Amino acid sequence: MRILISGASVAGPVLAYWLTRYGFAVTVVERAPALRKAGGHAVDLFRPAMDIVDRMGLAEAVQSRKTGTEWLSFLVEGDDRPRTVEVGRLMRVMSDRHVEIMRDDLGEILYEATRHDAEYVFGDSIASLTEDADGVEVTFERGRPRRFDLVIGADGLHSNVRRLVFGPESRYSTWIGAYLAVMSIPNYLGLRDRMTGLTGVNRMVGVYGGAHLDDARAIFMFRPEAELDYHHRDVARQKELLREQFAGMGWEVPRLLGEELDRATAFYFDSVTQLRMDTWSRGRVSLAGDAGYCPGPAVGGSTSLAVVGAYVLAGELAEAGGDHTRAFPAYEQEIGDYVRRSRAFAVGAAKRLIPATPGALRTMKQSVWLVNHIPTPVARALTSLGARGLRLHDEITTKDYQSHLTPRTSVPR
């Protein structure tokens, strides 16, 4: 059975890994001309995702590439006293098992684990999909037309597959009040094991390095009064908006938005947008990861959700013997609660990360004291009173599809 996956970031390679081990023939098409190494940003893998990484035999590789961020220090506008929290203590409030890793590093690990078993086609994209009773005829922007039994869109928030099959993104996207920008800069602050920054009402900025990074990342999050008008490929306009939103902010911001922004080797800007689809499967096509259920970049644990979603989709296809009419509904049923809870969590997280009022800013400062001074089990209990679902990732359990692995591809448990 031939399955085409669009997207080679995270969900796509995880899906390819498991599908090939269940005996499916997999092709992954990626618009980028090569494996993406465009700077990237740090992403989080929580317990259920790390358990899946373990089953893939990749835990050691992922651990070896963790960012190594141990401290989070930030100033508050109008207050010269820095607040510092140990990242390990903070994450233990949220999860019993967690790794922070650069997205590009994770993508490279997943690609290396799958490139010998799945066919990868770089520098191309799906142009059209025509479904009939026997499969899907796929045309590409560059390559020759091909037929597949199933097509999976794992091509991110601005999914091309979703647009072709379900219609424009505007039907399903909901802006949840914030924007995110990330850029690669020289590590002129000498950061290796910490993130440092400045936060104020409706805006925050941070800079972090990493154990394996030669450069650093600057991250900006802000909450404007209304949704901004720009095109997601208009970088000049995005930089202009960023400078407007952070005008007058102190600390390192003038330098970051001056010379560093002008010469940044990589720049990313997007709304913190949530996808709300009642179903993410239609006919012989389904969606995985951000393409189908992005809870919101940087606020909803979307990378962990993508890993779990891809694993479940592959497992349900194996359990159904490739019958998509059974597998796709089972897949959506299996992860539906996780998707809905991630959406709810992301809306609250966006508010907590970017305080909208002076009172919310004071609450953030008090939370740092709480994490630093109260034993983790107590902090978990107290924090959950004001942050519903804080441990939602650790509360997710996944099915074991091990019995469907082909004999020659048994993987470590």
FENQUIPE-V350999 format. One line per field, one symbol per residue. ss: DSSP state (H for helix, E for strand, - for the rest). phi: phi as a letter, one per 30 degrees, with the letter a starting at -180 (. if undefined). A space follows every 50 residues. Layout:
BEGIN
ss: ???
phi: ???
END
This chain:
BEGIN
ss: -EEEEE----HHHHHHHHHHH---EEEEEE-----------EEEE-HHHH HHHHH---HHHHHH-E----EEEEEE--EEEEEEEEHHHHHHHH----EE EEHHHHHHHHHHHH----EEEE---EEEEEEE--EEEEEE-----EEE-E EEE------HHHHHHH--HHH-EEEEEEEEEEEEEE-------EEEEEEE --EEEEEE------EEEEEEEE------------HHHHHHHHHHH----- --HHHHHHHHHHH---EEEEEEEEE-----EE--EEE--HHHH------- -HHHHHHHHHHHHHHHHHH----HHHHHHHHHHHHHHHHHHHHHHHHHHH HHH----HHHHHHHHHHHHHHHH--HHHHHHHHHHH-------------- -HHH--HHH----
phi: .cbcccjbcbeeddddeddddcjdccbccbdddaedbcjibdbccceddd ddeeddicddddddcddidcbbbbcceibdddcbbdeedddddcadbabc bdedddeddddddbddccdcbcibadcabbcbdclbdcccdbdddbcbdb bcdbciecedddddccjdeedbcbdcjbbbbbbcbddddidbcbcbabbb diaabbbbcaeccdcbbcbbbabddbddcacdcddedddddddddceidd hcdeddccddddcedbbbbaddcccbcdbbbbicbbbbiedcaddkeibb idddddddddddeddddddciidddcddddedddcedddddddddddddd dddbecbedddddddddddeddcceeeddedddddcbeiecdddddccdc cedcddedbecdd
END
